[in-house]
Amino acid sequence: MAIDTTRPHIGRIYDFMLGGHHNYEVDRQAAAQILKAAPTYPKWARANRWFLQFVACEWEREGRNQLIDLGTGLPTEGHFNELMPQARILLSDNDPLSVAYGEEILKNQPNMTYRLADIARPETLIEQATEFFGKERRVAIACIGLVYLVPDSVVATLLRTLYDWCAPGSVMAMSFGTWVEGGNKENIAAALEQFWRQARVRMYLRTTQEIAQLAAPWRMTAVKPLQEWLGVPDMFTREELEAAGGCMSGAFFER
């Protein structure tokens, strides 16, 4: 696949924010514009990736070896494929460029596959999961770095479809964007607008209660801000949180 280096790409922008090397000057320029409105974004990007790594360690400890990763993006900088090398993993994204990158990265890992899937049409994802896992339906689902990019109706339909397909005992981990009490909503509005202008991506913030309702009938078992999950409660100052207006939380669910 030919790579368009004249337009910024959200996966490469995210990779740049993580300190990766799978990005181009156009992505770095877009990131610079986003940082003007959201200077703490690199911290949140790292916290989100560290949460993914925390989840991978938890699932390894629990012996979970069947995994569906939703909205994978670029599987670089310590993704599930590196942290759970023995697991059977179905990675997925609706971006052909990310899938092309991912297929190249995973070419020597036969227990993993990266598929093009539009979460707005979850029946396609279900077909791919059935083909990949066969009769095994007890899986772990990673919904990390995704739902804050997706409108309510798509999130609800996707998660209900996955719930119906999964067997009892399945689990899900999710990160989501939420409001900070007393935060500057003008700042968060400006940051969301910059994401749209630079990466053509809409972002959505939700309360914990709204996330629980969208995920039902999945049962939320635990939820905390990412920095609390990671054991770094002072990662952000109160002033940074209030100035940003929004933050990221992580939640676990059971089927």
Secondary structure, 3 states (H helix, E strand, C coil): CCCCCCCCCHHHHHHHHCCCCCCCHHHHHHHHHHHHHCCCHHHHHHHHHHHHHHHHHHHHHCCCCEEEECCCCCCCCCCHHHHCCCCEEEEEECCHHHHHHHHHHCCCCCCEEEEECCCCCHHHHHHHHHHHHCCCCCCEEEECCCHHHCCHHHHHHHHHHHHHHCCCCCEEEEEEEEECCCCCHHHHHHHHHHHHHHHCCCCCCCCHHHHHHHHCCCEEEEEEEHHHHCCCCCCCCHHHHHHHCEEEEEEEEEC
